[in-house]
Amino acid sequence: MKAILRPTLSSLLVIGFALILLFLGLFAEVFDSRTEEVNLAQIYANPIPVIELQSLKSLRMTNKQGVFVLENTHPEGNVEGPWQMVEPQALKVKADVIPKILDALNVIRVRNFHPLEPINITSFSLDNPTLTLNFATTKNKSYEIKMGLINPIDNSSYLSLSSQNQIYQIDPIEITLESYDLAQLVESRVLAINPDSLASLELYSAKGLEIKLLKKEDLWVDQNGLNLEIGKVKKYFERLEDLKSFSILTNLTGEQQKFMETAIATPVFTLKLISSQGVRSYFVSEIKNGIPGMNLAKSNFYALSSEEKNSFVLIEKDQLKSFTIDSADLK
């Protein structure tokens, strides 16, 4: 009788296995962490909020060539601009630059994604990115996009976005922004002026105020409140935009920088533009007998600088006609 009731080894194994399954079932029920169904289409969609970037105030681009700060002169932030570079040089941005950047960001293809963790940030060179784009929109939103290294094995790159907690492995973007320099970003023309965004323009010479243009609704008046002909005012803005540089100064020595700052401190013309974006001033000074230690084809010319006085473009004397104006010429 005792032998009949004694459990066999196989019976014990079956009972033990059943107890384990029961325990696991209870554990899963108690500690069930129900996760939402993953939307793979959403994960692999383009993370860049390109729609939000259709109304921009500024773009700061940092790559291996340096830091470039671009400002939009359009009052409503339309990406067509025109755009003005304010660092490192005061120059007009090429018309197709910003649309090309946004078009490239709009077609990003995501291959994979990784957690935004320190080890991944370092592994994918996002702590030392090859490209950083800082967008500021007219709705006071900002977005920072960083591009890491390009993987030569599978020709992919890595991207992080300030509003996301993922690192995205992507196909390299269609334009090589990481190597863009001044020549690819700007024209030889100096100023980008949008009359629609201007509230006032002031031009000073060494003698003082030469002319002041003020916008009153859809009309322009001078400093005396006299109405000006809109067509003639527009032509004057076009003249200012035709101002071209024959050379851009870069990599100045300490002595050369000091020389240029001293020269700009006594301008022959000061142009002040007041717009919805704020106030920006430009200074034009005469340079006699060249710049120390610099071999230039011309010895007498003029230099233009913005208020920061940390960059300079050179213009020829005949370009000064863009500044000479009298309010009587605009009536």
Summary of the structure (lengths in Angstrom):
residues: 331
radius of gyration: 31.0
end to end distance: 125.8
largest distance: 128.0
contacts: 952
relative contact order: 0.12
helix: 27%
strand: 34%
